[in-house]
Amino acid sequence: MKSPVIAVALALAISIRADSLDAIFARMDEAAKKFKSVSANIHKTQYTAVIDDTAQEDSKLWAKKFDEGIRGRIEFFGADARTVAFHGTTAQMYWPNAKQVQDFDISKYTSPKVLDQLLLLSFGAASGAEIRKDYDVSSGGTEKCDSKTCTRVELVPKSADLKKGITQITLWIPEGAARAVKEKIDEPAKDYLIWTYSDVKMNANMNDDEVKLKLPPGVKHIGSK
């Protein structure tokens, strides 16, 4: 007969056991099939190692799936207020205080598929099969996130080009869930980004205008990159 102490220890061990990667990716596969849209509040922590500096920033994301791909808008708040809109191989960044907008050709830096993955990896837009194709995957065990027991899913890019900017992506996925509540992107030189998500709304009715950049009259275009 097991002692009460051993029984409690075994119960605790079972309760904090990490979800299997197969189970997590199976849920991701199902979520990707159903993905239509997402909105979420995002708190970003950015660490720059060379100056030992940590910066915080808040934003809100709206993204929607169309026949031709995913279109999205991210609104950043605070002193450096700006809005970024992305779709396919193009993106625009608008600074309302300066009334300036700049166009970006994403294909110069990465593919639209990779951009969509990086921005929406936490929300089930990419299937488990797609993730396993593009990343070497491992489990980092469990960790508490806002009282939720989460499995850390660690992703190392297979692409040599992506490795130049990203050494590892970590997703914190709650037990039984298909999407992450937190994402960390480790960069070369020990820099990193952490995105923490709240007020996430999946597949709610979303007007097309919510994912498009709205420019007032008199905005100056400052070229493209």
Stockholm file with secondary structure:
# STOCKHOLM 1.0

chainA/1-225         MKSPVIAVALALAISIRADSLDAIFARMDEAAKKFKSVSANIHKTQYTAVIDDTAQEDSKLWAKKFDEGIRGRIEFFGADARTVAFHGTTAQMYWPNAKQVQDFDISKYTSPKVLDQLLLLSFGAASGAEIRKDYDVSSGGTEKCDSKTCTRVELVPKSADLKKGITQITLWIPEGAARAVKEKIDEPAKDYLIWTYSDVKMNANMNDDEVKLKLPPGVKHIGSK
#=GR chainA/1-225 SS CCCHHHHHHHHHHHHTCCCCHHHHHHHHHHHHHHCCEEEEEEEEEEEEGGGTEEEEEEEEEEEEEETTEEEEEEEECSTTCEEEEEETTEEEEEETTTTEEEEEEGGGTSCHHHHHHHHHGGGTCSCHHHHHHHEEEEEEEEEEETTEEEEEEEEEECCHHHHTTCSEEEEEEETTCSSCSEEEEECGGGCEEEEEEEEEEESCCCCGGGGSCCCCTTCEEEEEC
#=GC SS_cons         CCCHHHHHHHHHHHHTCCCCHHHHHHHHHHHHHHCCEEEEEEEEEEEEGGGTEEEEEEEEEEEEEETTEEEEEEEECSTTCEEEEEETTEEEEEETTTTEEEEEEGGGTSCHHHHHHHHHGGGTCSCHHHHHHHEEEEEEEEEEETTEEEEEEEEEECCHHHHTTCSEEEEEEETTCSSCSEEEEECGGGCEEEEEEEEEEESCCCCGGGGSCCCCTTCEEEEEC
//
